[in-house]
Amino acid sequence: MKKHIPNLITFGNLFAGSIACLYAFQADFLWAFIFMFIGIFFDFFDGMAARMLDVKSELGLQLDSLADMVTSGLVPGIVMFQLIGYSVNTDFSAYDFDFASLDVVALFGFVITLGSAYRLAKFNIDTRQTDAFIGLPTPANAIFITSLALSIDRLDFLQDPYILYGISILSYYILNAEIKLIALKFKNLNFKANWYRFLLIVVSIGLIIALQFLAVPLIIAFYILLSVFISTKEA
């Protein structure tokens, strides 16, 4: 029975991500974010459970990536699809999508989904990414993109389609850039081995309390800077 526990956690990720997709298509970004975050929460612990129970498997690895593709790849793509659609047509609706109209430019948002797929495929075959990430992890990118949708009323520039095109391209790039970043998943709960992960969590919570969803870009920036510091220290 214990060999199925990590996969059940992964299924939790996939199920939550599927629900997030439904909310994203309805342009209900808050609930899309909530269910996406639940999926990412499950994603943090499936690998840890497999190691603790000593039931790691190739099947589990592939299932994990497939679940991530939905939760951290498709969801942010749908969110950006919606944002671009609304930026060019205030009456935009995913349910009445018209390929023969200006609505078609909204499809550019799925560049994020394509970049996420490439990132996840590379991760599965890149032996350098056992203890660190090369490029921004898809969960971090998904949180970043979805948080923009929740901040759009406070950031007017996000209603400019060209800004959104640029963010989509940047997302694809940073997902696959040759930048070494610290792994976010805990292999154990030892403080000495994971102090920088605990620091990232504490800083993230503090920024979110102070700035809410506007904190996410700062958290991503801190994560990248912290990763560079750790890499330099270990070099």
Secondary structure as the mmCIF struct_conf table of DSSP 4:
data_model
#
loop_
_struct_conf.conf_type_id
_struct_conf.id
_struct_conf.beg_label_comp_id
_struct_conf.beg_label_asym_id
_struct_conf.beg_label_seq_id
_struct_conf.end_label_comp_id
_struct_conf.end_label_asym_id
_struct_conf.end_label_seq_id
HELX_RH_3T_P HELX_RH_3T_P1 LYS A 2 HIS A 4
HELX_RH_AL_P HELX_RH_AL_P1 ILE A 5 PHE A 25
TURN_TY1_P TURN_TY1_P1 GLN A 26 ALA A 27
HELX_RH_AL_P HELX_RH_AL_P2 PHE A 29 LEU A 53
TURN_TY1_P TURN_TY1_P2 ASP A 54 ASP A 54
HELX_RH_AL_P HELX_RH_AL_P3 GLU A 58 ASP A 68
HELX_RH_PI_P HELX_RH_PI_P1 MET A 69 LEU A 74
HELX_RH_AL_P HELX_RH_AL_P4 VAL A 75 VAL A 88
TURN_TY1_P TURN_TY1_P3 THR A 90 ASP A 91
HELX_RH_3T_P HELX_RH_3T_P2 ALA A 94 ASP A 96
TURN_TY1_P TURN_TY1_P4 PHE A 99 ALA A 100
BEND BEND1 SER A 101 SER A 101
HELX_RH_3T_P HELX_RH_3T_P3 LEU A 102 PHE A 110
HELX_RH_AL_P HELX_RH_AL_P5 VAL A 111 ILE A 125
HELX_RH_3T_P HELX_RH_3T_P4 THR A 127 GLN A 129
BEND BEND2 THR A 130 ASP A 131
STRN STRN1 ALA A 132 ILE A 134
BEND BEND3 GLY A 135 GLY A 135
HELX_RH_AL_P HELX_RH_AL_P6 THR A 138 LEU A 150
TURN_TY1_P TURN_TY1_P5 SER A 151 ARG A 154
HELX_RH_3T_P HELX_RH_3T_P5 ASP A 156 GLN A 159
HELX_RH_AL_P HELX_RH_AL_P7 PRO A 161 ASN A 176
BEND BEND4 ALA A 177 GLU A 178
STRN STRN2 LYS A 180 ILE A 182
BEND BEND5 LYS A 185 LYS A 185
BEND BEND6 LYS A 187 LYS A 187
HELX_RH_AL_P HELX_RH_AL_P8 PHE A 191 LEU A 211
HELX_RH_3T_P HELX_RH_3T_P6 GLN A 212 LEU A 214
HELX_RH_AL_P HELX_RH_AL_P9 ALA A 215 GLU A 234
#
